[in-house]
Structure formats: structure tokens, C-alpha cells
Amino acid sequence: MRIILHWIIISASVIATTYIVSGISLSPVVWTALVVGACLTLFNMFIKPIINILTLPLNIVTLGLFSLVVNGLLFWFLGSVIKGFSVSTFTAAFVGAILVSVINWVLRKVFHFDL
């Protein structure tokens, strides 16, 4: 149940981000947002811990800011892989990834949902 709630919250964050950042767009909004949310949820569950371990030296040197770059790269990659989800530049992906993280955090605090 937590995975489904996390998926819905991330999908809502992606929808909100497309209205805020001009370089990110969804063509069928709800369906594509659910696909992007599912990909982000699965990435955060399975692949992100491995990437955090592999990039630990860079995260230590940059005081954790390299994680933002990794999130931006993932967002940009999903924009090129998922049909209907487009991210025009890396700057839009970087800002979009930060916004998805912030909106995700706010929604989890509002609904008292912690992983």
C-alpha cells in the first residue's frame, strides 16, 4: 500500500512540476504522469541506493549536492525514454527534479506519509 501511495504522490508531483517548469511537458497528462511516477518510484526503491553508494566520494566532496545532479540526469533520461514526457534541456530537468523532490516532501508531510 505504501508503494502505491508513494507512486501517486510522485505522479502528482510530476503533474505539478509540468505546470511550473516551462521546459517539461506531458502529452496525455494523467497517464504519462503515472508512468513517470512508476519509473521514479522503482528507481528510488532499487537503483538509487546503489548509485548513492557508487557516488559516495563525490557526495562527500560536494556535501551531497551531487545527488541533485544525479536526480536531474534521471529526470532528463526519463524525458528521452518515455513517450509523451519531454524535457527540453538539462536545466529544465535539474529544476524539475528539485521541484518533484520538494513537492513530494511537502505532500508526504501533509498526508503524514513517511517511508
C-alpha positions in Angstrom: 0.0 0.0 0.0 2.9 2.4 0.8 4.4 1.8 -2.7 1.1 2.7 -4.4 0.7 5.9 -2.2 4.3 6.9 -3.0 3.7 6.3 -6.7 0.6 8.5 -6.6 2.3 11.3 -4.7 5.3 11.3 -7.1 2.9 11.3 -10.1 1.1 14.3 -8.6 4.4 16.0 -8.1 5.3 15.4 -11.8 2.0 16.9 -12.9 2.5 20.0 -10.7 6.1 20.3 -12.0 5.0 20.4 -15.6 2.8 23.5 -14.8 5.7 25.3 -13.1 8.7 24.5 -15.3 8.3 25.6 -18.9 10.7 23.0 -20.5 8.8 19.9 -19.2 5.6 18.7 -20.8 3.3 15.7 -20.7 1.1 14.9 -23.6 -1.7 12.7 -22.1 -1.2 14.3 -18.7 -2.5 11.7 -16.2 -1.4 8.5 -17.9 2.1 9.7 -18.7 2.5 11.2 -15.2 1.6 7.7 -13.8 4.2 6.1 -16.0 6.9 8.6 -15.0 5.8 8.3 -11.3 6.1 4.5 -11.5 9.6 4.8 -13.1 10.7 7.2 -10.4 9.3 5.1 -7.6 11.0 2.0 -8.9 14.3 3.9 -9.4 14.2 5.3 -5.9 13.5 1.8 -4.4 16.0 -0.3 -6.3 18.7 1.7 -8.2 19.1 4.8 -6.1 20.7 3.0 -3.1 23.3 1.5 -5.5 24.0 4.8 -7.2 24.3 6.5 -3.7 27.0 4.0 -2.7 28.9 4.4 -6.0 28.8 8.2 -5.9 29.6 8.5 -2.2 33.0 10.1 -2.6 31.5 12.8 -4.9 28.7 13.3 -2.5 31.1 13.8 0.4 33.2 16.3 -1.6 30.2 18.2 -2.8 28.3 17.9 0.6 25.5 16.0 -1.0 24.9 18.3 -3.9 25.9 15.7 -6.5 22.7 13.8 -5.6 20.8 16.7 -7.2 22.8 16.2 -10.4 22.0 12.5 -10.4 18.3 13.3 -10.0 18.4 15.8 -12.8 20.1 13.3 -15.1 17.5 10.7 -14.3 14.7 13.1 -15.0 16.3 14.1 -18.3 16.8 10.4 -19.2 13.1 9.6 -18.5 12.2 12.5 -20.8 14.0 10.9 -23.6 12.8 7.3 -22.9 9.1 7.7 -22.0 6.8 8.6 -24.9 4.7 11.7 -24.1 7.1 13.0 -21.5 9.6 15.5 -22.8 12.3 17.5 -21.1 13.9 20.1 -23.3 17.1 20.9 -21.5 19.2 19.7 -18.6 18.4 22.9 -16.8 14.7 22.1 -17.0 15.4 18.6 -15.9 17.5 19.8 -12.9 14.9 22.3 -11.8 12.1 19.7 -12.4 13.9 17.1 -10.3 14.3 19.6 -7.5 10.7 20.6 -7.7 9.5 17.0 -7.8 11.5 16.3 -4.7 10.2 19.4 -2.8 6.6 18.8 -3.8 7.0 15.1 -2.9 8.3 16.0 0.5 5.5 18.6 1.1 2.8 16.1 0.1 4.2 13.4 2.3 4.2 15.7 5.3 0.7 17.0 4.6 -0.7 13.5 4.3 1.5 12.2 7.2 3.1 9.6 4.9 6.6 8.6 5.6 8.6 5.8 4.1 
